[in-house]
Amino acid sequence: MRLVFAGTPEVAVPALDALIASDRHEVVAVVTRPDAPAGRGRKLVASPVAERAEEEGIEVLKPAKPRDEDFLARLREIAPDCCPVVAYGALLPKTALDIPAKGWVNLHFSLLPAWRGAAPVQHAVLAGDEVTGASTFQIETGLDSGPVFGVLTEEVRPTDTSGDLLTRLAFAGSGLLVATMDGIEDGTLQAVPQPAEGITLAPKIEVEDAKVDWAAPALRVDRVIRGCAPAPGAWTVFRGERLKLMAAVSAADHAEPALAPGELAVTKKAVYVGTGSHPVELIWVQPQGKKPMKAADWARGVRIEGGERLGD
């Protein structure tokens, strides 16, 4: 089939690569978000998907909005059979959805109807799901509500960050997306409506959502730190400045006296923080305006005094 691929971030690149490598389909164009400012200089930078497509000599379309008439006109000229989508980042209007003969097919990183929305992997980690996966479905005007073509499952490991899990799903899901394109082309695959039960939503995780509540149990603190890594990044406050928390582990066997929520205890090699249950050990942190560092190095540098707390 003639395909127009829609995607933006790095997580979409494995699927694009898999479709390019397919001997049954031709990626004739790519749709991605417009160039965005990045880095200290805030220079405009093309998306990872755009960069990859340009390396392959594939036409790149960067509409400010997918309802723009110039974009819709060009899409009609290209006349794709189907438009596979991975993390494009913009809502598609019906005028765009109606153009390809076989519609738009999204690779979504959850077992639908669970975790519909922008941050399915983060919410799976935050909720403590033991199993998640990926689904391919026909895009409709509703939020991730279209009928499903295929699914795969993936274990959520106890130490997984959202970044770890998303990377695995991106590569496994690329094969699922190619298989879905194959099945649509030869007519052997039919989409099945999603069940009405089991719907959960996964809205974007905002910075304020990533603030750690030290009065919560250690299990919850752990999930917030892992679920918000690498973005937006779990954080707390220390001496009036924001401190990003990049990695931590349970310290249920911590032998020191009980720590109050947020209270710090420092040894030569470790930094412990009290929670609503048992302490956690901080592994990596990032002070405001600085690079990530080992928590023990950070603690030595700031010279933590007895009784100091995070979150104050």
C-alpha positions in Angstrom: 0.0 0.0 0.0 0.9 3.6 -0.4 1.4 5.0 3.1 1.6 8.4 4.6 3.1 8.0 8.1 2.2 10.5 10.9 4.5 10.8 13.9 6.7 13.2 15.7 9.0 12.1 18.6 11.8 9.6 18.8 9.5 6.9 20.0 7.8 6.9 16.6 11.0 6.3 14.6 11.1 2.5 15.1 7.7 2.2 13.5 8.7 4.4 10.6 11.8 2.4 10.1 9.9 -0.9 10.1 7.4 0.4 7.5 10.2 1.7 5.3 11.9 -1.7 5.5 8.6 -3.5 4.6 8.6 -5.0 1.1 4.9 -4.8 0.8 4.4 -1.1 1.5 5.8 2.3 0.3 6.0 5.3 2.7 5.4 8.1 0.2 5.3 10.9 2.7 5.5 11.8 6.4 3.3 14.1 8.5 4.9 15.6 11.6 4.6 18.5 13.9 6.3 21.8 12.9 9.9 22.5 13.9 10.1 23.5 17.6 12.7 25.5 19.6 15.1 23.3 21.6 18.3 23.6 23.6 19.8 26.6 25.3 19.8 28.6 22.1 16.1 27.8 21.5 16.8 27.2 17.8 14.1 25.6 15.7 14.8 21.9 15.3 13.0 19.3 13.2 11.3 16.4 14.9 13.1 13.0 15.0 10.5 11.7 12.5 11.2 14.5 10.1 14.9 14.0 10.4 14.6 10.3 9.7 12.3 10.8 6.7 14.6 13.4 5.2 17.5 10.9 5.5 15.5 8.6 3.3 14.4 11.2 0.8 10.8 11.0 1.8 8.5 14.1 1.5 7.8 15.7 4.9 4.6 17.7 5.6 4.6 19.9 8.6 1.2 21.6 8.9 0.6 24.0 11.7 -2.8 22.3 12.1 -3.9 19.2 10.2 -7.1 21.0 9.2 -5.0 23.5 7.1 -6.4 23.5 3.5 -2.9 23.4 1.9 -2.1 20.3 3.8 -5.4 18.6 3.0 -5.0 19.5 -0.6 -1.5 17.9 -0.7 -2.7 14.8 1.1 -5.4 14.4 -1.6 -2.8 14.7 -4.3 -0.6 12.1 -2.7 -3.7 9.8 -2.4 -2.4 7.4 0.2 -4.2 4.0 0.7 -3.7 4.2 4.5 -2.1 6.5 7.1 -0.4 4.8 10.0 0.1 7.0 13.1 2.5 6.8 16.1 2.5 9.7 18.6 1.8 12.4 16.0 0.6 14.9 18.7 -2.4 16.6 17.1 -6.1 15.8 16.7 -7.1 14.8 13.1 -10.2 16.4 11.7 -12.8 14.4 9.8 -11.7 16.1 6.6 -8.3 14.5 7.0 -9.6 11.1 8.2 -11.8 10.7 5.1 -8.9 11.1 2.6 -7.1 7.7 2.7 -9.2 4.9 1.3 -8.4 2.6 4.3 -8.3 5.4 6.9 -5.8 6.3 9.6 -4.5 3.5 11.9 -2.9 4.4 15.2 -0.3 2.4 17.2 -1.3 3.2 20.8 0.8 2.1 23.8 -1.8 0.5 26.0 -4.3 -2.4 25.9 -7.3 -0.5 24.8 -9.8 0.5 26.2 -7.4 1.0 29.1 -5.4 4.2 29.2 -6.9 6.2 26.4 -5.1 9.5 26.0 -1.7 11.2 25.7 0.3 9.4 28.5 -0.7 5.7 28.6 2.7 4.4 29.6 3.2 6.9 32.4 -0.2 6.1 33.8 0.4 2.3 33.6 3.5 2.8 35.7 1.8 5.2 38.1 -1.1 2.8 38.6 1.2 -0.1 39.3 0.0 -2.2 36.3 1.8 -5.5 36.0 1.0 -5.9 32.4 0.5 -3.4 29.6 0.9 -3.5 25.8 0.2 -1.8 22.5 -2.9 -1.7 20.3 -3.5 -0.8 16.6 -6.9 0.8 16.0 -8.8 2.7 13.4 -8.9 6.4 14.2 -12.3 8.0 14.7 -13.2 11.4 15.9 -13.4 10.1 19.5 -10.4 9.9 21.9 -8.7 6.5 21.1 -12.1 5.0 20.8 -11.9 3.3 17.4 -12.1 -0.5 16.7 -9.0 -2.5 17.4 -7.0 -4.5 14.8 -4.4 -6.1 17.0 -2.7 -6.1 20.4 0.5 -7.2 22.0 1.3 -7.5 25.7 4.4 -6.4 27.7 5.3 -7.0 31.3 5.9 -4.0 33.5 9.1 -4.8 35.4 9.4 -3.6 39.0 12.2 -1.2 38.2 10.8 0.1 34.9 10.7 3.9 34.3 8.2 5.1 31.8 11.1 5.7 29.4 12.3 2.0 29.8 8.8 0.7 29.1 8.1 3.0 26.2 11.3 2.1 24.5 10.4 -1.6 24.6 6.8 -1.0 23.4 8.1 1.2 20.5 10.2 -1.6 19.0 7.7 -4.3 19.7 4.8 -2.2 18.5 6.6 -1.4 15.2 6.2 -5.1 14.2 2.5 -5.0 15.2 1.9 -1.9 13.0 3.5 -3.6 10.0 1.5 -6.7 10.5 -1.6 -4.6 10.8 -0.8 -2.9 7.5 -0.3 -6.3 5.9 -3.6 -7.6 7.2 -5.5 -4.5 6.1 -4.0 -4.8 2.6 -4.9 -8.4 2.0 -8.3 -8.2 3.8 -7.5 -10.8 6.4 -7.7 -8.4 9.3 -11.0 -6.8 10.6 -11.2 -4.2 13.4 -13.2 -5.2 16.5 -15.1 -2.6 18.5 -13.6 -1.8 21.9 -15.6 -3.1 24.9 -17.7 -0.6 26.8 -16.2 -1.7 30.1 -12.7 -1.1 31.4 -12.2 2.4 30.0 -9.6 4.4 31.8 -8.1 7.8 30.7 -4.5 8.8 30.6 -4.2 12.6 30.3 -0.9 14.3 29.9 1.2 14.4 33.1 1.7 18.0 34.1 4.7 19.2 36.1 2.5 19.8 39.2 1.3 16.2 39.0 5.0 15.0 39.3 5.5 16.6 42.7 6.3 14.0 45.3 4.0 13.7 48.3 6.3 12.4 51.0 3.4 11.6 53.3 2.3 8.9 50.7 3.5 5.3 51.1 7.0 4.4 49.8 5.3 2.3 47.0 3.5 5.4 45.7 6.6 7.6 45.9 8.5 4.9 43.9 5.8 4.8 41.2 5.7 8.6 40.9 9.5 8.8 40.4 9.5 5.9 37.9 6.3 7.0 36.2 7.5 10.5 35.6 11.0 9.6 34.3 12.3 10.9 32.0 9.5 13.5 31.6 8.2 15.6 33.1 10.4 14.3 36.0 9.4 13.8 39.6 10.5 16.7 41.9 10.4 18.1 45.4 11.7 21.2 47.1 14.9 21.5 49.2 15.9 24.8 50.8 13.4 26.7 48.6 14.7 25.3 45.3 13.3 22.5 43.1 15.1 19.2 43.2 14.4 16.7 40.4 14.3 13.0 41.5 15.5 10.8 38.8 15.9 7.4 40.5 15.2 5.9 43.9 14.8 2.4 45.5 12.9 1.1 48.4 14.8 1.0 51.7 12.4 -1.0 53.9 15.4 -2.5 55.7 16.9 0.9 56.6 18.4 0.4 60.1 18.3 4.0 61.2 15.6 5.4 63.5 12.3 6.0 61.8 12.2 9.0 59.5 9.3 11.4 59.3 7.8 12.0 55.8 10.4 14.0 53.8 13.1 13.8 56.6 16.6 13.2 55.3 19.2 10.8 56.7 22.7 10.7 55.1 25.5 8.1 55.3 28.8 8.1 53.5 27.3 6.3 50.6 23.5 6.8 50.7 20.7 9.3 51.1 17.5 8.2 52.7 14.1 10.0 52.8 11.2 9.2 55.0 7.7 8.5 53.5 4.3 7.6 54.9 5.6 4.0 55.3 9.2 3.0 55.1 12.1 5.2 53.7 13.3 5.3 50.1 16.9 5.7 49.1 17.6 8.4 46.5 20.0 7.3 43.7 20.1 10.1 41.2 18.9 13.7 41.6 19.2 16.9 39.6 19.5 20.2 41.5 18.0 23.3 39.9 20.2 24.6 37.1 22.7 21.7 37.4 23.3 18.4 35.7 22.1 15.1 37.1 24.3 13.6 39.8 24.5 10.8 42.3 22.4 11.6 45.4 25.3 10.9 47.7 27.5 13.4 45.8 24.7 16.0 46.0 24.2 15.4 49.8 27.9 15.9 50.4 27.9 19.1 48.4 25.0 20.8 50.2 26.0 19.5 53.7 22.6 18.4 54.9 22.0 19.2 58.5 20.1 16.9 61.0 16.3 17.3 60.8 16.3 18.8 57.3 13.5 17.7 55.0 12.5 17.5 51.4 9.3 19.2 50.5 9.5 22.1 53.0 
